[in-house]
Amino acid sequence: MNFKEKIFYNGWPTSLGWGLIASVIIVSLISTIVAVVTFVKIIKMKRQIDKDYHKKSEEAIIAIKGSPLDAKPEFINKAFTNTIHELDTMQMVKSVYLNNAKDVLVDGKELENLYLSLKFLTLANIEIYHKAIDIKKWNEAVLNYPNDLKEQPNFISNENKKYKLIFSANDDSSNMEIFGKLFNKLEPNGMIMIIQNDNLKKDLKTIKYELKLKNIRFEVSKNKEKILYAVKSGEEIDKKNISNI
């Protein structure tokens, strides 16, 4: 009698067959329960992390600013479409306070909304690359909101200047190229945040591998979109190959 005949007889499961079926069902149920419990635990952990982050950011804002964070001026969203989700925008605003950043650099494309959010909601000096601002749209906004927009963007003027925080968003190059361009502009213990898009995600594994090789501290976490965080500790400052990452 072969194995099939042991578990089926005349088209019906034998006692052994029923036992095997029951075992499969039980294993499947246990696997499902474990998966659900694990998922619930992860959700709870993330909520706690988010809660702790929110508390720390509130404390940092009050310590630096002396009062809670102001509401985002309404004219910003009216004048410029926010090409970054509002949650990610506020993540960057809070990061300025959490890192007590005095000088911040912004790079990417169509970042008028982010730039103004950082400028109006933080006390830091915010600088931005020319290509990240659509001058035509900016000038139109100046005409439409003359009481709110009274000056031109604070464009980067010194390529050798160092920054505590660097934000990159809406970039259509690659993580490797962004790092090669911006990482050396960080102060010691400065941090870069790169919001991932479909194009950047293509080399996310590659950049993570390279960062591990060079002992650069990094983390990838999701707020609304995935964000790559990397910190420049003193160990990387004198490495000649960092610009070729």
C-alpha positions as CSV (number, residue, x, y, z in Angstrom):
1,M,0.0,0.0,0.0
2,N,1.5,3.3,-1.1
3,F,1.3,6.5,0.9
4,K,-1.7,7.9,-1.2
5,E,-3.7,4.7,-0.4
6,K,-2.9,5.1,3.3
7,I,-4.5,8.5,3.4
8,F,-7.3,8.0,0.9
9,Y,-9.6,5.1,0.5
10,N,-12.4,5.1,-2.2
11,G,-11.9,8.8,-2.6
12,W,-12.3,9.5,1.1
13,P,-9.7,10.3,3.7
14,T,-8.7,7.5,6.0
15,S,-8.1,8.2,9.7
16,L,-4.5,9.0,8.9
17,G,-5.7,11.3,6.1
18,W,-8.1,13.1,8.4
19,G,-5.2,13.5,10.9
20,L,-3.0,15.0,8.3
21,I,-5.7,17.4,7.2
22,A,-6.3,18.4,10.8
23,S,-2.6,19.0,11.3
24,V,-2.4,21.2,8.2
25,I,-5.4,23.2,9.4
26,I,-4.0,23.6,12.9
27,V,-0.5,24.7,11.6
28,S,-2.2,27.2,9.2
29,L,-4.3,28.6,12.1
30,I,-1.3,28.9,14.3
31,S,0.7,30.6,11.6
32,T,-2.1,33.0,11.0
33,I,-2.5,33.8,14.7
34,V,1.3,34.3,15.1
35,A,1.3,36.6,12.0
36,V,-1.7,38.7,13.4
37,V,-0.2,38.9,16.9
38,T,3.2,40.0,15.4
39,F,1.5,42.6,13.2
40,V,-0.4,44.0,16.2
41,K,2.8,44.2,18.2
42,I,4.6,46.0,15.4
43,I,1.7,48.5,15.1
44,K,1.7,49.1,18.9
45,M,5.5,49.6,18.9
46,K,5.3,52.1,16.0
47,R,2.6,54.0,17.8
48,Q,4.7,54.2,20.9
49,I,7.8,55.3,18.9
50,D,5.7,57.9,17.2
51,K,4.3,59.0,20.6
52,D,7.8,59.3,22.0
53,Y,9.0,61.2,19.0
54,H,6.1,63.6,19.2
55,K,6.8,64.2,22.8
56,K,10.5,64.8,22.3
57,S,9.9,67.1,19.4
58,E,7.4,69.1,21.4
59,E,9.9,69.5,24.2
60,A,12.6,70.5,21.8
61,I,10.4,73.1,20.2
62,I,9.4,74.7,23.5
63,A,13.1,74.6,24.7
64,I,14.3,76.4,21.6
65,K,11.4,78.5,20.6
66,G,9.9,79.2,24.0
67,S,6.4,78.2,22.8
68,P,4.6,75.4,21.0
69,L,4.9,75.2,17.2
70,D,2.8,77.8,15.3
71,A,0.3,76.8,12.7
72,K,1.5,76.7,9.2
73,P,0.6,80.0,7.4
74,E,-2.4,79.4,5.1
75,F,-0.9,81.3,2.2
76,I,1.9,78.7,1.7
77,N,-0.5,76.0,0.6
78,K,-2.5,78.5,-1.4
79,A,0.5,79.9,-3.2
80,F,2.4,76.6,-3.8
81,T,1.2,73.0,-4.2
82,N,2.9,70.9,-1.6
83,T,4.8,68.2,-3.6
84,I,5.7,66.5,-0.3
85,H,3.0,65.0,2.0
86,E,2.2,67.3,4.9
87,L,3.3,64.6,7.3
88,D,6.7,64.5,5.8
89,T,6.9,68.3,5.7
90,M,6.2,68.4,9.4
91,Q,8.7,65.6,10.1
92,M,11.4,67.8,8.6
93,V,10.2,70.9,10.6
94,K,10.4,68.9,13.8
95,S,13.8,67.5,12.8
96,V,15.2,71.0,12.7
97,Y,14.3,71.4,16.4
98,L,15.3,67.9,17.5
99,N,18.7,68.5,16.0
100,N,18.9,72.1,17.2
101,A,20.0,73.0,13.7
102,K,21.1,76.5,13.0
103,D,21.9,76.0,9.3
104,V,19.7,73.9,7.0
105,L,20.2,73.2,3.3
106,V,17.3,72.1,1.0
107,D,17.8,70.4,-2.4
108,G,15.6,68.8,-5.0
109,K,12.8,70.1,-7.2
110,E,9.5,72.0,-6.7
111,L,10.3,72.7,-3.0
112,E,8.8,76.1,-2.6
113,N,6.2,74.9,-0.1
114,L,8.8,72.9,1.9
115,Y,11.2,75.9,1.9
116,L,8.6,78.3,3.2
117,S,7.3,75.8,5.8
118,L,10.8,75.5,7.2
119,K,11.4,79.3,7.0
120,F,8.2,80.2,8.8
121,L,8.0,77.4,11.3
122,T,11.6,77.2,12.5
123,L,14.3,79.6,13.7
124,A,17.0,78.1,11.5
125,N,18.8,79.7,8.6
126,I,17.3,77.9,5.6
127,E,19.2,77.9,2.3
128,I,18.1,76.2,-0.9
129,Y,19.5,75.4,-4.3
130,H,18.3,77.4,-7.3
131,K,16.9,74.4,-9.1
132,A,14.6,73.6,-6.2
133,I,12.6,76.8,-6.8
134,D,10.5,77.7,-9.8
135,I,11.3,81.4,-10.0
136,K,8.3,82.1,-12.3
137,K,5.9,80.6,-9.7
138,W,7.7,82.4,-6.9
139,N,7.3,85.8,-8.6
140,E,3.6,85.1,-9.2
141,A,3.2,84.3,-5.5
142,V,5.0,87.5,-4.5
143,L,2.4,89.4,-6.6
144,N,-0.5,87.5,-5.1
145,Y,0.7,87.5,-1.5
146,P,2.8,90.7,-1.2
147,N,2.2,91.0,2.6
148,D,3.5,87.5,3.2
149,L,6.3,87.1,0.6
150,K,8.5,90.1,0.9
151,E,11.9,88.6,-0.1
152,Q,13.5,86.3,-2.5
153,P,14.5,82.7,-1.5
154,N,17.7,82.4,0.4
155,F,19.8,80.6,-2.3
156,I,23.0,78.8,-1.4
157,S,25.9,81.1,-2.1
158,N,28.9,79.3,-0.6
159,E,29.5,75.7,-1.8
160,N,32.0,75.1,1.0
161,K,29.6,75.9,3.8
162,K,28.6,73.1,6.2
163,Y,25.1,72.4,7.5
164,K,23.6,70.6,10.5
165,L,20.7,69.3,8.4
166,I,20.3,68.7,4.7
167,F,16.9,67.8,3.2
168,S,16.6,66.2,-0.3
169,A,13.2,65.6,-2.0
170,N,11.7,65.2,-5.4
171,D,15.1,64.4,-6.8
172,D,15.1,62.3,-10.0
173,S,18.7,61.2,-9.9
174,S,19.7,58.5,-7.4
175,N,20.6,58.1,-3.8
176,M,24.2,57.5,-4.7
177,E,24.4,60.8,-6.7
178,I,22.6,62.7,-3.9
179,F,25.1,61.4,-1.4
180,G,28.1,62.2,-3.6
181,K,26.8,65.7,-3.9
182,L,25.6,66.5,-0.4
183,F,27.1,64.3,2.3
184,N,30.4,66.3,2.6
185,K,28.4,69.5,3.1
186,L,27.3,68.2,6.6
187,E,28.9,69.4,9.8
188,P,30.3,66.7,12.1
189,N,27.2,64.9,13.5
190,G,25.1,66.6,10.9
191,M,22.3,64.6,9.3
192,I,20.9,64.2,5.8
193,M,17.3,63.2,5.1
194,I,16.4,61.9,1.6
195,I,12.7,61.4,0.9
196,Q,12.4,58.3,-1.3
197,N,10.4,58.2,-4.5
198,D,9.9,55.5,-7.1
199,N,13.1,56.4,-8.9
200,L,15.3,56.6,-5.7
201,K,14.0,53.3,-4.4
202,K,15.8,51.6,-7.3
203,D,19.2,52.0,-5.7
204,L,18.1,52.1,-2.0
205,K,19.6,48.6,-1.4
206,T,22.9,49.7,-3.1
207,I,23.2,52.9,-1.0
208,K,22.5,50.9,2.2
209,Y,25.2,48.5,1.3
210,E,27.7,51.3,0.6
211,L,26.8,53.1,3.9
212,K,27.4,49.9,5.9
213,L,30.8,49.4,4.2
214,K,31.8,52.9,5.2
215,N,30.5,52.7,8.7
216,I,28.1,55.5,8.2
217,R,25.2,55.5,10.6
218,F,21.9,55.3,8.7
219,E,18.2,54.4,9.1
220,V,15.4,53.9,6.6
221,S,11.9,54.5,8.1
222,K,8.5,55.4,6.8
223,N,6.5,58.4,7.8
224,K,4.3,58.9,4.8
225,E,7.0,58.1,2.4
226,K,10.2,56.2,3.1
227,I,13.0,58.5,4.3
228,L,16.7,57.7,4.3
229,Y,18.5,59.2,7.3
230,A,22.3,59.3,7.5
231,V,24.6,60.9,10.1
232,K,28.1,62.2,9.4
233,S,30.2,61.3,12.5
234,G,33.7,62.5,12.8
235,E,35.0,59.1,11.5
236,E,34.0,59.8,7.9
237,I,35.3,63.4,7.7
238,D,38.8,62.5,6.5
239,K,37.9,59.6,4.2
240,K,38.9,60.5,0.7
241,N,36.5,58.2,-1.0
242,I,33.4,59.5,0.7
243,S,32.6,61.9,-2.2
244,N,32.7,58.8,-4.5
245,I,30.1,56.9,-2.5
